[in-house]
Amino acid sequence: LMKLYDLLGTIFHSPMPRLLAAMSLRMVELTMENGLTPTAPMAFAFYGEVLAGDGNQTDACRLGRLALKLLETEKLSMHKAAVFMQVYSSILWATEPLQSIIEAHKLGQKAGQQGGDYLYGGINWHLAISTSLFAGQDLNLIKENAKSFISEISRQKGYVDTMILTYWQTVAL
């Protein structure tokens, strides 16, 4: 059931925030009733995003940090790249220096590459490049990173095209 909720969280993320709130609260409830599972960090990350959206940044940051702390346990680190993306792009960006957000997304990218999660690894990479631009980093460095990103996507053409298409279809729902 938690795996289904995890998938639904990705689908509900942008187009249906009210459903994300109900679903993430249910995920946290199931986690509290049944104990920690590999999807528990995503449950806390999703609910943290809901709290941040409601203006409760303090509790959102607590849940985001809890989600990140749970990733330190090997059993719970299955969705590492997705949790990094969720926590740093939806919660901690408002309270942490942009440079630390960039570094976190780079870690999320590496986690995705190492764990075979190319979708969230790629999203983290994209967010690292985008945040670098907002942080005022050297444009030549940003340009080099963007070229590397595009080159890697082109290299993985069939698989990555499918992932990106799936991601944007999910966002468009």
MDTraj code that builds the backbone (N, CA, C; nanometers):
import mdtraj as md
import numpy as np

residues = "LEU MET LYS LEU TYR ASP LEU LEU GLY THR ILE PHE HIS SER PRO MET PRO ARG LEU LEU ALA ALA MET SER LEU ARG MET VAL GLU LEU THR MET GLU ASN GLY LEU THR PRO THR ALA PRO MET ALA PHE ALA PHE TYR GLY GLU VAL LEU ALA GLY ASP GLY ASN GLN THR ASP ALA CYS ARG LEU GLY ARG LEU ALA LEU LYS LEU LEU GLU THR GLU LYS LEU SER MET HIS LYS ALA ALA VAL PHE MET GLN VAL TYR SER SER ILE LEU TRP ALA THR GLU PRO LEU GLN SER ILE ILE GLU ALA HIS LYS LEU GLY GLN LYS ALA GLY GLN GLN GLY GLY ASP TYR LEU TYR GLY GLY ILE ASN TRP HIS LEU ALA ILE SER THR SER LEU PHE ALA GLY GLN ASP LEU ASN LEU ILE LYS GLU ASN ALA LYS SER PHE ILE SER GLU ILE SER ARG GLN LYS GLY TYR VAL ASP THR MET ILE LEU THR TYR TRP GLN THR VAL ALA LEU".split()
xyz = np.array([
    [0.0821, -0.1191, 0.0000],
    [0.0000, 0.0000, 0.0000],
    [0.0871, 0.1263, 0.0000],
    [0.1973, 0.1219, 0.0772],
    [0.2864, 0.2387, 0.0828],
    [0.3508, 0.2649, -0.0529],
    [0.3824, 0.1594, -0.1277],
    [0.4405, 0.1782, -0.2610],
    [0.3413, 0.2490, -0.3535],
    [0.2157, 0.2112, -0.3419],
    [0.1117, 0.2766, -0.4219],
    [0.1009, 0.4244, -0.3847],
    [0.0998, 0.4534, -0.2547],
    [0.0941, 0.5926, -0.2100],
    [0.2165, 0.6715, -0.2571],
    [0.3314, 0.6059, -0.2561],
    [0.4536, 0.6720, -0.3027],
    [0.4394, 0.7125, -0.4495],
    [0.3882, 0.6220, -0.5306],
    [0.3650, 0.6524, -0.6722],
    [0.2599, 0.7626, -0.6868],
    [0.1531, 0.7543, -0.6110],
    [0.0488, 0.8567, -0.6178],
    [0.1016, 0.9933, -0.5742],
    [0.1937, 0.9949, -0.4779],
    [0.2530, 1.1212, -0.4348],
    [0.3236, 1.1916, -0.5488],
    [0.3913, 1.1145, -0.6312],
    [0.4594, 1.1720, -0.7476],
    [0.3571, 1.2282, -0.8464],
    [0.2487, 1.1560, -0.8641],
    [0.1458, 1.2000, -0.9580],
    [0.0717, 1.3230, -0.9048],
    [0.0389, 1.3233, -0.7747],
    [-0.0385, 1.4318, -0.7153],
    [0.0451, 1.5558, -0.6866],
    [0.1747, 1.5439, -0.6945],
    [0.2668, 1.6480, -0.6489],
    [0.2289, 1.7878, -0.6957],
    [0.2200, 1.8095, -0.8235],
    [0.1926, 1.9439, -0.8741],
    [0.0458, 1.9723, -0.9030],
    [-0.0214, 1.8838, -0.9759],
    [-0.1551, 1.9218, -1.0198],
    [-0.2646, 1.9101, -0.9141],
    [-0.2423, 1.8306, -0.8097],
    [-0.3496, 1.8070, -0.7120],
    [-0.2957, 1.8164, -0.5693],
    [-0.2610, 1.9355, -0.5235],
    [-0.1989, 1.9484, -0.3912],
    [-0.2882, 1.9024, -0.2763],
    [-0.4194, 1.9151, -0.2897],
    [-0.5082, 1.8690, -0.1815],
    [-0.5021, 1.7179, -0.1672],
    [-0.4941, 1.6486, -0.2798],
    [-0.4821, 1.5036, -0.2735],
    [-0.3460, 1.4639, -0.2170],
    [-0.2429, 1.5421, -0.2488],
    [-0.1101, 1.5154, -0.1916],
    [-0.1159, 1.5284, -0.0396],
    [-0.1884, 1.6266, 0.0101],
    [-0.1996, 1.6457, 0.1547],
    [-0.2662, 1.5248, 0.2201],
    [-0.3775, 1.4807, 0.1667],
    [-0.4480, 1.3654, 0.2238],
    [-0.3649, 1.2383, 0.2128],
    [-0.3039, 1.2178, 0.0960],
    [-0.2260, 1.0976, 0.0731],
    [-0.1017, 1.0947, 0.1616],
    [-0.0327, 1.2080, 0.1750],
    [0.0898, 1.2099, 0.2547],
    [0.0585, 1.1914, 0.4031],
    [-0.0513, 1.2474, 0.4483],
    [-0.0925, 1.2274, 0.5873],
    [-0.1240, 1.0798, 0.6122],
    [-0.1883, 1.0156, 0.5164],
    [-0.2170, 0.8714, 0.5281],
    [-0.0872, 0.7908, 0.5299],
    [0.0104, 0.8294, 0.4492],
    [0.1401, 0.7600, 0.4489],
    [0.2081, 0.7719, 0.5849],
    [0.2036, 0.8899, 0.6442],
    [0.2636, 0.9092, 0.7763],
    [0.1884, 0.8255, 0.8798],
    [0.0567, 0.8239, 0.8691],
    [-0.0234, 0.7440, 0.9617],
    [0.0123, 0.5958, 0.9516],
    [0.0234, 0.5430, 0.8301],
    [0.0609, 0.4028, 0.8103],
    [0.2016, 0.3750, 0.8637],
    [0.2903, 0.4706, 0.8464],
    [0.4262, 0.4553, 0.8980],
    [0.4233, 0.4467, 1.0500],
    [0.3436, 0.5311, 1.1131],
    [0.3354, 0.5294, 1.2594],
    [0.2716, 0.4000, 1.3102],
    [0.1754, 0.3474, 1.2357],
    [0.1082, 0.2243, 1.2773],
    [0.1934, 0.1001, 1.2538],
    [0.2624, 0.0944, 1.1395],
    [0.3294, -0.0283, 1.0966],
    [0.4811, -0.0244, 1.1044],
    [0.5377, 0.0890, 1.1381],
    [0.6825, 0.0991, 1.1466],
    [0.7445, 0.1485, 1.0167],
    [0.8746, 0.1640, 1.0216],
    [0.9481, 0.2205, 0.9079],
    [0.9600, 0.1199, 0.7938],
    [0.9346, 0.1692, 0.6743],
    [0.9525, 0.0918, 0.5512],
    [1.0386, 0.1769, 0.4579],
    [1.0844, 0.1212, 0.3458],
    [1.1653, 0.2019, 0.2534],
    [1.0965, 0.3272, 0.2003],
    [0.9637, 0.3326, 0.2052],
    [0.8929, 0.4522, 0.1570],
    [0.8684, 0.5552, 0.2673],
    [0.9051, 0.5253, 0.3908],
    [0.8833, 0.6183, 0.5024],
    [0.9508, 0.7542, 0.4801],
    [1.0762, 0.7594, 0.4316],
    [1.1348, 0.8919, 0.4080],
    [1.0535, 0.9760, 0.3093],
    [0.9969, 0.9122, 0.2066],
    [0.9134, 0.9873, 0.1115],
    [0.7854, 1.0349, 0.1780],
    [0.7296, 0.9553, 0.2696],
    [0.6085, 0.9970, 0.3410],
    [0.6348, 1.1264, 0.4175],
    [0.7462, 1.1316, 0.4909],
    [0.7786, 1.2512, 0.5672],
    [0.8144, 1.3683, 0.4757],
    [0.8788, 1.3394, 0.3629],
    [0.9123, 1.4462, 0.2679],
    [0.7853, 1.5051, 0.2053],
    [0.6928, 1.4182, 0.1642],
    [0.5670, 1.4665, 0.1062],
    [0.4894, 1.5506, 0.2072],
    [0.4776, 1.5001, 0.3300],
    [0.4014, 1.5742, 0.4295],
    [0.4729, 1.7044, 0.4669],
    [0.6047, 1.7027, 0.4674],
    [0.6802, 1.8257, 0.4904],
    [0.6517, 1.9292, 0.3832],
    [0.6396, 1.8840, 0.2592],
    [0.6058, 1.9766, 0.1507],
    [0.4681, 2.0394, 0.1733],
    [0.3734, 1.9586, 0.2186],
    [0.2388, 2.0096, 0.2461],
    [0.2451, 2.1167, 0.3556],
    [0.3198, 2.0878, 0.4630],
    [0.3320, 2.1842, 0.5722],
    [0.3991, 2.3130, 0.5252],
    [0.5026, 2.3001, 0.4422],
    [0.5709, 2.4183, 0.3894],
    [0.4742, 2.5022, 0.3057],
    [0.3917, 2.4361, 0.2260],
    [0.2934, 2.5066, 0.1448],
    [0.1889, 2.5789, 0.2280],
    [0.1630, 2.5273, 0.3474],
    [0.0678, 2.5916, 0.4383],
    [0.1334, 2.6975, 0.5258],
    [0.2637, 2.7204, 0.5064],
    [0.3334, 2.8233, 0.5817],
    [0.3951, 2.7768, 0.7123],
    [0.3882, 2.6484, 0.7406],
    [0.4455, 2.5936, 0.8632],
    [0.5875, 2.5448, 0.8343],
    [0.6775, 2.6396, 0.8102],
    [0.8133, 2.6068, 0.7672],
    [0.8932, 2.5338, 0.8753],
    [0.8690, 2.5657, 1.0006],
    [0.9443, 2.5022, 1.1096],
    [0.9195, 2.3516, 1.1121],
    [0.7930, 2.3115, 1.1136],
    [0.7611, 2.1685, 1.1154],
    [0.7968, 2.1022, 0.9829],
    [0.7818, 2.1751, 0.8733],
    [0.8206, 2.1205, 0.7431],
    [0.9691, 2.0873, 0.7417],
    [1.0511, 2.1782, 0.7936],
    [1.1959, 2.1540, 0.7993],
    [1.2282, 2.0348, 0.8885],
    [1.1562, 2.0212, 0.9988],
    [1.1779, 1.9056, 1.0873],
    [1.1500, 1.7749, 1.0147],
    [1.0383, 1.7705, 0.9422],
    [1.0057, 1.6485, 0.8688],
    [1.1035, 1.6236, 0.7545],
    [1.1443, 1.7308, 0.6867],
    [1.2428, 1.7155, 0.5798],
    [1.3742, 1.6621, 0.6322],
    [1.4200, 1.7148, 0.7440],
    [1.5444, 1.6666, 0.8033],
    [1.5303, 1.5227, 0.8543],
    [1.4122, 1.4889, 0.9060],
    [1.3864, 1.3508, 0.9477],
    [1.3949, 1.2574, 0.8276],
    [1.3340, 1.2963, 0.7169],
    [1.3404, 1.2145, 0.5953],
    [1.4854, 1.1926, 0.5525],
    [1.5660, 1.2989, 0.5570],
    [1.7068, 1.2868, 0.5196],
    [1.7833, 1.1989, 0.6188],
    [1.7529, 1.2108, 0.7468],
    [1.8192, 1.1304, 0.8497],
    [1.7871, 0.9817, 0.8311],
    [1.6632, 0.9518, 0.7951],
    [1.6247, 0.8122, 0.7732],
    [1.7013, 0.7487, 0.6577],
    [1.7435, 0.8304, 0.5619],
    [1.8188, 0.7784, 0.4477],
    [1.9548, 0.7215, 0.4887],
    [2.0021, 0.7586, 0.6067],
    [2.1308, 0.7083, 0.6543],
    [2.1239, 0.5592, 0.6878],
    [2.0031, 0.5068, 0.7057],
    [1.9833, 0.3643, 0.7300],
    [1.9722, 0.2956, 0.5942],
    [2.0564, 0.1977, 0.5703],
    [2.0600, 0.1334, 0.4382],
    [1.9237, 0.0799, 0.3961],
    [1.8498, 0.0232, 0.4888],
    [1.7183, -0.0333, 0.4593],
    [1.6204, 0.0723, 0.4073],
    [1.6407, 0.1979, 0.4464],
    [1.5467, 0.3037, 0.4114],
    [1.5972, 0.3967, 0.3013],
    [1.7098, 0.3626, 0.2400],
    [1.7711, 0.4548, 0.1436],
    [1.7355, 0.4251, -0.0014],
    [1.6352, 0.3423, -0.0234],
    [1.5980, 0.3011, -0.1583],
    [1.5578, 0.4196, -0.2472],
    [1.4909, 0.5193, -0.1919],
    [1.4420, 0.6341, -0.2690],
    [1.5254, 0.7593, -0.2423],
    [1.6543, 0.7415, -0.2263],
    [1.7410, 0.8511, -0.1847],
    [1.7349, 0.9710, -0.2788],
    [1.7477, 0.9474, -0.4084],
    [1.7468, 1.0578, -0.5045],
    [1.6126, 1.1316, -0.5023],
    [1.5032, 1.0580, -0.4908],
    [1.3702, 1.1197, -0.4873],
    [1.3515, 1.2016, -0.3599],
    [1.3992, 1.1500, -0.2470],
    [1.3863, 1.2227, -0.1204],
    [1.4690, 1.3509, -0.1246],
    [1.5916, 1.3426, -0.1770],
    [1.6744, 1.4621, -0.1900],
    [1.6032, 1.5667, -0.2742],
    [1.5484, 1.5242, -0.3877],
    [1.4781, 1.6180, -0.4757],
    [1.3611, 1.6818, -0.4016],
    [1.2815, 1.5989, -0.3363],
    [1.1614, 1.6465, -0.2685],
    [1.1951, 1.7425, -0.1543],
    [1.2866, 1.7030, -0.0683],
    [1.3174, 1.7825, 0.0509],
    [1.3849, 1.9145, 0.0136],
    [1.4844, 1.9086, -0.0746],
    [1.5593, 2.0307, -0.1037],
    [1.4874, 2.1244, -0.2001],
    [1.4017, 2.0713, -0.2875],
    [1.3323, 2.1610, -0.3804],
    [1.1992, 2.2111, -0.3242],
    [1.1422, 2.1408, -0.2266],
    [1.0106, 2.1794, -0.1756],
    [1.0118, 2.2345, -0.0341],
    [1.1162, 2.2054, 0.0430],
    [1.1161, 2.2447, 0.1840],
    [1.2371, 2.3308, 0.2188],
    [1.3558, 2.2741, 0.2091],
    [1.4748, 2.3397, 0.2640],
    [1.5271, 2.4555, 0.1801],
    [1.4805, 2.4696, 0.0571],
    [1.5269, 2.5804, -0.0270],
    [1.4959, 2.7148, 0.0379],
    [1.3912, 2.7186, 0.1210],
    [1.3487, 2.8456, 0.1816],
    [1.4304, 2.8832, 0.3041],
    [1.5059, 2.7881, 0.3593],
    [1.5782, 2.8157, 0.4835],
    [1.7288, 2.7938, 0.4738],
    [1.7740, 2.7276, 0.3719],
    [1.9160, 2.6959, 0.3568],
    [1.9798, 2.7867, 0.2520],
    [2.1094, 2.8123, 0.2639],
    [2.1787, 2.8891, 0.1590],
    [2.1714, 2.8150, 0.0247],
    [2.1608, 2.8904, -0.0824],
    [2.1485, 2.8283, -0.2141],
    [2.2664, 2.7363, -0.2465],
    [2.3865, 2.7721, -0.2013],
    [2.5017, 2.6868, -0.2298],
    [2.4837, 2.5473, -0.1690],
    [2.4258, 2.5396, -0.0498],
    [2.4042, 2.4079, 0.0108],
    [2.2938, 2.3316, -0.0628],
    [2.1975, 2.4027, -0.1179],
    [2.0928, 2.3382, -0.1977],
    [2.1539, 2.2792, -0.3244],
    [2.2444, 2.3546, -0.3864],
    [2.3126, 2.3059, -0.5072],
    [2.3885, 2.1777, -0.4753],
    [2.4655, 2.1794, -0.3672],
    [2.5446, 2.0615, -0.3283],
    [2.4537, 1.9429, -0.2962],
    [2.3406, 1.9690, -0.2320],
    [2.2472, 1.8614, -0.1993],
    [2.1908, 1.7984, -0.3267],
    [2.1553, 1.8804, -0.4237],
    [2.1033, 1.8257, -0.5497],
    [2.2117, 1.7480, -0.6238],
    [2.3367, 1.7892, -0.6116],
    [2.4453, 1.7111, -0.6719],
    [2.4574, 1.5751, -0.6043],
    [2.4405, 1.5722, -0.4716],
    [2.4407, 1.4440, -0.4003],
    [2.3222, 1.3577, -0.4438],
    [2.2067, 1.4217, -0.4641],
    [2.0896, 1.3500, -0.5135],
    [2.1127, 1.2928, -0.6524],
    [2.1844, 1.3688, -0.7348],
    [2.2181, 1.3204, -0.8688],
    [2.3064, 1.1969, -0.8590],
    [2.4091, 1.2029, -0.7769],
    [2.5000, 1.0879, -0.7605],
    [2.4261, 0.9681, -0.7029],
    [2.3385, 0.9927, -0.6064],
    [2.2606, 0.8831, -0.5484],
    [2.1735, 0.8167, -0.6552],
    [2.1146, 0.8970, -0.7417],
    [2.0337, 0.8425, -0.8503],
    [2.1164, 0.7594, -0.9462],
    [2.2343, 0.8079, -0.9812],
    [2.3212, 0.7336, -1.0718],
    [2.3652, 0.6010, -1.0092],
    [2.4029, 0.6071, -0.8821],
    [2.4515, 0.4869, -0.8148],
    [2.3393, 0.3865, -0.7893],
    [2.2184, 0.4371, -0.7647],
    [2.1069, 0.3487, -0.7333],
    [2.0229, 0.3094, -0.8538],
    [2.0585, 0.3583, -0.9715],
    [1.9825, 0.3264, -1.0917],
    [1.8540, 0.4067, -1.1071],
    [1.8379, 0.5111, -1.0285],
    [1.7205, 0.5976, -1.0373],
    [1.7566, 0.7168, -1.1251],
    [1.7572, 0.6938, -1.2553],
    [1.8032, 0.7955, -1.3488],
    [1.7061, 0.9127, -1.3595],
    [1.5786, 0.8877, -1.3354],
    [1.4807, 0.9965, -1.3422],
    [1.5093, 1.1003, -1.2337],
    [1.5112, 1.0585, -1.1078],
    [1.5333, 1.1548, -1.0007],
    [1.6787, 1.2009, -0.9950],
    [1.7704, 1.1170, -1.0405],
    [1.9086, 1.1631, -1.0533],
    [1.9174, 1.2781, -1.1526],
    [1.8484, 1.2631, -1.2659],
    [1.8467, 1.3680, -1.3668],
    [1.7745, 1.4942, -1.3204],
    [1.6654, 1.4762, -1.2474],
    [1.5924, 1.5929, -1.1958],
    [1.6796, 1.6682, -1.0964],
    [1.7503, 1.5954, -1.0101],
    [1.8413, 1.6608, -0.9156],
    [1.9509, 1.7364, -0.9895],
    [2.0023, 1.6772, -1.0943],
    [2.1073, 1.7430, -1.1732],
    [2.0520, 1.8722, -1.2334],
    [1.9337, 1.8619, -1.2933],
    [1.8692, 1.9794, -1.3510],
    [1.8486, 2.0876, -1.2449],
    [1.8027, 2.0488, -1.1260],
    [1.7802, 2.1462, -1.0187],
    [1.9111, 2.2072, -0.9694],
    [2.0174, 2.1294, -0.9680],
    [2.1480, 2.1840, -0.9285],
    [2.1920, 2.2917, -1.0270],
    [2.1739, 2.2660, -1.1557],
    [2.2124, 2.3637, -1.2582],
    [2.1241, 2.4886, -1.2477],
    [1.9933, 2.4688, -1.2341],
    [1.9004, 2.5825, -1.2236],
    [1.9295, 2.6673, -1.1008],
    [1.9533, 2.6021, -0.9889],
    [1.9809, 2.6752, -0.8650],
    [2.1134, 2.7487, -0.8750],
    [2.2100, 2.6927, -0.9467],
    [2.3384, 2.7601, -0.9682],
    [2.3182, 2.8934, -1.0394],
    [2.2272, 2.8950, -1.1327],
    [2.1967, 3.0180, -1.2046],
    [2.1391, 3.1230, -1.1090],
    [2.0434, 3.0811, -1.0269],
    [1.9825, 3.1738, -0.9306],
    [2.0807, 3.2197, -0.8232],
    [2.1774, 3.1340, -0.7926],
    [2.2756, 3.1675, -0.6888],
    [2.3831, 3.2617, -0.7409],
    [2.3826, 3.2876, -0.8707],
    [2.4788, 3.3820, -0.9273],
    [2.6152, 3.3223, -0.9538],
    [2.6207, 3.1922, -0.9752],
    [2.7488, 3.1299, -1.0048],
    [2.7958, 3.1698, -1.1446],
    [2.9201, 3.1437, -1.1704],
    [2.9827, 3.1766, -1.2976],
    [2.9042, 3.1156, -1.4137],
    [2.8644, 3.1994, -1.5082],
    [2.7826, 3.1524, -1.6199],
    [2.8554, 3.0521, -1.7086],
    [2.9870, 3.0650, -1.7195],
    [3.0628, 2.9676, -1.7991],
    [3.0557, 2.8286, -1.7356],
    [3.0626, 2.8223, -1.6036],
    [3.0518, 2.6945, -1.5332],
    [2.9114, 2.6368, -1.5494],
    [2.8114, 2.7217, -1.5396],
    [2.6733, 2.6766, -1.5579],
    [2.6548, 2.6231, -1.6993],
    [2.7112, 2.6942, -1.7960],
    [2.7010, 2.6511, -1.9355],
    [2.7666, 2.5147, -1.9556],
    [2.8836, 2.4942, -1.8962],
    [2.9518, 2.3644, -1.9062],
    [2.8676, 2.2539, -1.8434],
    [2.8121, 2.2820, -1.7261],
    [2.7282, 2.1821, -1.6592],
    [2.6035, 2.1502, -1.7407],
    [2.5439, 2.2518, -1.8003],
    [2.4254, 2.2308, -1.8837],
    [2.4598, 2.1473, -2.0066],
    [2.5746, 2.1735, -2.0666],
    [2.6174, 2.0932, -2.1820],
    [2.6392, 1.9479, -2.1419],
    [2.6994, 1.9257, -2.0259],
    [2.7197, 1.7886, -1.9770],
    [2.5858, 1.7201, -1.9538],
    [2.4924, 1.7934, -1.8968],
    [2.3591, 1.7399, -1.8706],
    [2.2923, 1.6986, -2.0012],
    [2.2939, 1.7876, -2.0992],
    [2.2314, 1.7585, -2.2292],
    [2.3016, 1.6422, -2.2975],
    [2.4334, 1.6389, -2.2886],
    [2.5100, 1.5294, -2.3484],
    [2.4737, 1.3955, -2.2854],
    [2.4603, 1.3943, -2.1550],
    [2.4249, 1.2699, -2.0851],
    [2.2838, 1.2258, -2.1211],
    [2.1922, 1.3204, -2.1301],
    [2.0556, 1.2854, -2.1696],
    [2.0552, 1.2292, -2.3119],
    [2.1331, 1.2902, -2.3996],
    [2.1412, 1.2421, -2.5385],
    [2.2020, 1.1022, -2.5440],
    [2.3009, 1.0780, -2.4577],
    [2.3677, 0.9473, -2.4548],
    [2.2709, 0.8375, -2.4108],
    [2.1835, 0.8690, -2.3189],
    [2.0879, 0.7718, -2.2668],
    [1.9542, 0.7847, -2.3375],
    [1.9569, 0.8298, -2.4593],
    [1.8405, 0.8752, -2.5332],
    [1.7125, 0.7951, -2.5095],
    [1.7101, 0.6707, -2.5424],
    [1.5857, 0.5954, -2.5325],
    [1.5304, 0.5898, -2.3924],
    [1.6146, 0.5561, -2.2966],
    [1.5693, 0.5412, -2.1582],
    [1.5315, 0.6749, -2.0976],
    [1.6171, 0.7738, -2.1160],
    [1.5923, 0.9047, -2.0541],
    [1.4736, 0.9741, -2.1185],
    [1.4582, 0.9638, -2.2506],
    [1.3417, 1.0243, -2.3156],
    [1.2126, 0.9699, -2.2553],
    [1.2085, 0.8389, -2.2332],
    [1.0910, 0.7772, -2.1731],
    [1.0700, 0.8301, -2.0326],
    [1.1788, 0.8425, -1.9552],
    [1.1671, 0.8923, -1.8179],
    [1.1175, 1.0359, -1.8167],
    [1.1767, 1.1201, -1.9005],
    [1.1371, 1.2610, -1.9027],
    [0.9925, 1.2738, -1.9485],
    [0.9552, 1.1980, -2.0497],
    [0.8170, 1.2000, -2.0965],
    [0.7230, 1.1574, -1.9839],
    [0.7572, 1.0496, -1.9136],
    [0.6752, 1.0023, -1.8018],
    [0.6656, 1.1089, -1.6941],
    [0.7763, 1.1734, -1.6623],
    [0.7767, 1.2781, -1.5596],
    [0.6851, 1.3922, -1.5994],
    [0.6995, 1.4426, -1.7206],
    [0.6197, 1.5580, -1.7616],
    [0.4730, 1.5205, -1.7807],
    [0.4454, 1.3963, -1.8205],
    [0.3058, 1.3532, -1.8267],
    [0.2466, 1.3494, -1.6869],
    [0.3260, 1.3054, -1.5897],
    [0.2812, 1.3013, -1.4514],
    [0.2520, 1.4431, -1.4027],
    [0.3387, 1.5359, -1.4330],
    [0.3190, 1.6742, -1.3912],
    [0.1962, 1.7333, -1.4587],
    [0.1703, 1.6939, -1.5817],
    [0.0592, 1.7519, -1.6581],
    [-0.0777, 1.6987, -1.6166],
    [-0.0820, 1.5892, -1.5391],
    [-0.2115, 1.5318, -1.5003],
    [-0.2955, 1.6298, -1.4267],
])
top = md.Topology()
chain = top.add_chain()
for i, resn in enumerate(residues, 1):
    res = top.add_residue(resn, chain, resSeq=i)
    for name in ("N", "CA", "C"):
        top.add_atom(name, md.element.get_by_symbol(name[0]), res)
traj = md.Trajectory(xyz[None], top)
